[in-house]
């Protein structure tokens, strides 16, 4: 028995572009999934050969459907069901973004003064007793 219908939200979840199916459906509802330049609804039927532009939190994907996947499988299996045709300039932008990503940690020798810095400041600011 061959299954003939597959929704785009289920497909994007199955190939592991989204952690949950509801996240995939939300992305469709918010216009983050496009097929031929038009927004794709979560219920849109997927066919082999379709190309989709998908914006996830991490990056912008351009994927081509290689085969239909109905159940979520491990990553090494899931990558066989689509072809990543993301343009090179998008990939370069992601690498640049990762390089300048703010980790929340201060760079060394910047930020709040150390105890030694405070002592030096106190000596400098103290009125001279001459």
C-alpha positions as CSV (number, residue, x, y, z in Angstrom):
1,X,0.0,0.0,0.0
2,X,1.5,3.3,-1.0
3,X,0.7,6.5,0.9
4,X,0.0,9.4,-1.5
5,X,-0.6,12.4,0.7
6,X,1.9,14.1,2.9
7,X,1.5,17.6,4.5
8,X,4.4,20.1,4.4
9,X,4.4,20.6,8.2
10,X,4.8,16.8,8.7
11,X,7.5,16.5,6.0
12,X,9.6,19.4,7.5
13,X,9.3,17.8,11.0
14,X,10.2,14.4,9.6
15,X,13.4,15.6,7.8
16,X,14.4,17.4,11.1
17,X,14.2,21.0,10.1
18,X,12.0,21.6,13.1
19,X,12.0,19.9,16.5
20,X,8.2,19.6,16.7
21,X,5.4,19.4,14.2
22,X,3.6,22.3,15.8
23,X,6.8,24.4,15.3
24,X,6.7,23.5,11.6
25,X,3.0,24.4,11.3
26,X,3.6,27.7,13.1
27,X,6.4,28.5,10.6
28,X,4.0,27.8,7.8
29,X,1.3,30.0,9.4
30,X,3.8,32.9,9.9
31,X,5.0,32.8,6.3
32,X,8.4,31.3,6.9
33,X,7.9,28.4,4.4
34,X,7.6,29.4,0.8
35,X,7.0,27.3,-2.4
36,X,7.8,29.1,-5.7
37,X,7.7,32.5,-3.9
38,X,4.3,32.0,-2.3
39,X,3.6,31.2,1.3
40,X,2.9,27.5,1.9
41,X,0.1,26.5,4.3
42,X,0.7,23.7,6.7
43,X,-1.7,21.5,4.9
44,X,0.0,21.9,1.5
45,X,0.7,18.5,-0.2
46,X,4.3,17.7,-0.8
47,X,5.4,16.2,-4.1
48,X,8.8,14.9,-5.2
49,X,10.8,17.6,-6.9
50,X,9.2,20.6,-5.0
51,X,11.6,23.3,-3.8
52,X,10.9,25.1,-0.5
53,X,12.5,28.1,1.2
54,X,12.3,27.5,4.9
55,X,13.4,30.0,7.6
56,X,14.2,28.3,10.9
57,X,15.7,30.0,14.0
58,X,19.2,28.8,13.0
59,X,19.3,29.5,9.3
60,X,17.5,29.9,6.0
61,X,17.2,26.7,4.0
62,X,16.4,26.0,0.4
63,X,15.5,22.3,0.1
64,X,14.4,20.1,-2.8
65,X,12.2,17.1,-2.0
66,X,14.1,14.0,-3.0
67,X,11.6,11.5,-1.6
68,X,8.6,11.5,0.8
69,X,9.2,10.7,4.5
70,X,6.1,9.9,6.6
71,X,7.8,9.2,10.0
72,X,10.5,11.0,11.8
73,X,13.8,9.1,11.6
74,X,17.3,9.7,12.8
75,X,19.3,12.5,11.1
76,X,21.6,10.2,9.1
77,X,18.5,8.7,7.4
78,X,16.5,11.9,7.2
79,X,19.1,13.7,5.0
80,X,18.5,11.2,2.3
81,X,15.0,12.5,1.7
82,X,15.9,16.0,0.7
83,X,18.6,17.9,-1.2
84,X,20.0,21.1,0.4
85,X,20.3,23.7,-2.3
86,X,20.9,26.7,-0.1
87,X,22.8,29.4,-2.0
88,X,26.5,29.8,-1.0
89,X,26.0,33.5,0.1
90,X,23.4,32.3,2.7
91,X,25.9,29.8,4.1
92,X,28.6,32.5,4.2
93,X,26.3,34.8,6.1
94,X,25.6,32.0,8.7
95,X,29.4,31.5,9.2
96,X,29.9,35.2,9.7
97,X,27.0,35.4,12.1
98,X,28.4,32.5,14.1
99,X,31.8,34.2,14.3
100,X,30.4,37.4,15.8
101,X,27.6,35.8,17.9
102,X,27.5,37.3,21.4
103,X,28.2,34.6,24.0
104,X,27.3,36.8,26.9
105,X,30.9,36.5,28.3
106,X,33.0,39.6,28.7
107,X,36.1,39.9,26.6
108,X,39.3,39.9,28.7
109,X,40.5,43.3,30.0
110,X,37.1,44.8,29.3
111,X,34.1,45.4,31.5
112,X,34.0,45.8,35.2
113,X,37.2,46.8,37.0
114,X,39.1,44.2,39.0
115,X,40.1,44.7,42.7
116,X,43.5,45.9,41.5
117,X,41.9,48.4,39.1
118,X,39.7,49.7,42.0
119,X,42.7,50.2,44.3
120,X,44.6,52.0,41.6
121,X,41.6,54.2,41.0
122,X,41.2,54.9,44.7
123,X,44.9,56.0,44.9
124,X,44.4,58.2,41.9
125,X,41.2,59.8,43.1
126,X,42.3,60.3,46.8
127,X,43.3,63.9,47.6
128,X,47.0,64.3,47.9
129,X,48.3,65.0,51.3
130,X,51.1,67.4,50.4
